[in-house]
């Protein structure tokens, strides 16, 4: 996969353009989420859509390992979720979700973040994408359906105290040592990513998506993952051939899948992903 395969549409740098999706795609997306069209873009509607997205659309990097094109264009991202029954990683999931929200009347802004790795070490620029969402009832929220294990519900943007969520205890803190107003998103006392507050366009993330799809240093080129929240608030994850089911309290059960038929069956029955072949980790190209 090369940089030419990571195409990007031009979008408004302040807010996501709702015109990229027609009513057919919006309705099909909502059916994938198992919900109807909300009458107004309120905080309650956002919370329902956010949770349903985590339940229905898996976080997965299968395209990287299957050699599929990753196209950062809003309509294409939505078509992958709706018409192909797939998920994706952060740029794809939050790109698609942001497009849906904008089409439903929410005020949506793409934001860039750098993920914390080793203590005090941040990842590359445009390492992650998240969403700032404004609602009709006057709220502003951090929405993120593309970070794997994270908050199940949107976080209150201006709240600097603890925010308890089924996914853990979260804080949005002012980042120390920066002059740009960056924010640190913290889960259970551990910093997850440093969020820039400057609005971004979808095309700004092309280089980050290319790096994560090709670099030997990216965990996406070195592993296979497919994961989603379960109805009881736990999580199910398939990492290569290892299936892990985690209860809401944190206890987990793991087992190794032996046959290709087992692996393909789990993708199909537990994640709604129909594949012709079992994905395998490919050698990185950069």
Secondary structure as the mmCIF struct_conf table of DSSP 4:
data_model
#
loop_
_struct_conf.conf_type_id
_struct_conf.id
_struct_conf.beg_label_comp_id
_struct_conf.beg_label_asym_id
_struct_conf.beg_label_seq_id
_struct_conf.end_label_comp_id
_struct_conf.end_label_asym_id
_struct_conf.end_label_seq_id
HELX_RH_3T_P HELX_RH_3T_P1 UNK A 3 UNK A 5
BEND BEND1 UNK A 6 UNK A 6
STRN STRN1 UNK A 8 UNK A 8
BEND BEND2 UNK A 13 UNK A 15
HELX_RH_3T_P HELX_RH_3T_P2 UNK A 18 UNK A 20
BEND BEND3 UNK A 21 UNK A 21
HELX_RH_AL_P HELX_RH_AL_P1 UNK A 23 UNK A 33
TURN_TY1_P TURN_TY1_P1 UNK A 34 UNK A 34
BEND BEND4 UNK A 39 UNK A 40
HELX_RH_AL_P HELX_RH_AL_P2 UNK A 43 UNK A 56
BEND BEND5 UNK A 57 UNK A 57
STRN STRN2 UNK A 59 UNK A 60
HELX_RH_AL_P HELX_RH_AL_P3 UNK A 62 UNK A 66
TURN_TY1_P TURN_TY1_P2 UNK A 67 UNK A 67
STRN STRN3 UNK A 72 UNK A 72
HELX_RH_AL_P HELX_RH_AL_P4 UNK A 74 UNK A 82
TURN_TY1_P TURN_TY1_P3 UNK A 83 UNK A 83
BEND BEND6 UNK A 84 UNK A 84
STRN STRN4 UNK A 88 UNK A 88
HELX_RH_AL_P HELX_RH_AL_P5 UNK A 90 UNK A 103
TURN_TY1_P TURN_TY1_P4 UNK A 104 UNK A 105
STRN STRN5 UNK A 107 UNK A 115
STRN STRN6 UNK A 116 UNK A 116
BEND BEND7 UNK A 118 UNK A 118
TURN_TY1_P TURN_TY1_P5 UNK A 119 UNK A 120
STRN STRN7 UNK A 122 UNK A 122
TURN_TY1_P TURN_TY1_P6 UNK A 125 UNK A 126
STRN STRN8 UNK A 128 UNK A 134
TURN_TY1_P TURN_TY1_P7 UNK A 136 UNK A 137
BEND BEND8 UNK A 138 UNK A 138
STRN STRN9 UNK A 140 UNK A 143
BEND BEND9 UNK A 145 UNK A 149
BEND BEND10 UNK A 152 UNK A 153
HELX_LH_PP_P HELX_LH_PP_P1 UNK A 154 UNK A 154
STRN STRN10 UNK A 155 UNK A 156
TURN_TY1_P TURN_TY1_P8 UNK A 157 UNK A 158
BEND BEND11 UNK A 161 UNK A 161
STRN STRN11 UNK A 163 UNK A 165
TURN_TY1_P TURN_TY1_P9 UNK A 166 UNK A 167
STRN STRN12 UNK A 168 UNK A 174
HELX_LH_PP_P HELX_LH_PP_P2 UNK A 175 UNK A 175
TURN_TY1_P TURN_TY1_P10 UNK A 176 UNK A 177
BEND BEND12 UNK A 179 UNK A 180
STRN STRN13 UNK A 183 UNK A 187
TURN_TY1_P TURN_TY1_P11 UNK A 188 UNK A 189
STRN STRN14 UNK A 190 UNK A 195
HELX_LH_PP_P HELX_LH_PP_P3 UNK A 196 UNK A 196
BEND BEND13 UNK A 198 UNK A 198
STRN STRN15 UNK A 200 UNK A 200
HELX_RH_3T_P HELX_RH_3T_P3 UNK A 202 UNK A 205
HELX_RH_AL_P HELX_RH_AL_P6 UNK A 206 UNK A 214
TURN_TY1_P TURN_TY1_P12 UNK A 216 UNK A 217
BEND BEND14 UNK A 218 UNK A 218
TURN_TY1_P TURN_TY1_P13 UNK A 219 UNK A 221
BEND BEND15 UNK A 222 UNK A 222
STRN STRN16 UNK A 226 UNK A 229
TURN_TY1_P TURN_TY1_P14 UNK A 231 UNK A 232
BEND BEND16 UNK A 233 UNK A 233
STRN STRN17 UNK A 235 UNK A 239
TURN_TY1_P TURN_TY1_P15 UNK A 240 UNK A 241
STRN STRN18 UNK A 242 UNK A 246
TURN_TY1_P TURN_TY1_P16 UNK A 248 UNK A 249
BEND BEND17 UNK A 250 UNK A 250
STRN STRN19 UNK A 252 UNK A 256
BEND BEND18 UNK A 259 UNK A 259
HELX_RH_AL_P HELX_RH_AL_P7 UNK A 260 UNK A 271
BEND BEND19 UNK A 276 UNK A 277
HELX_LH_PP_P HELX_LH_PP_P4 UNK A 281 UNK A 284
#
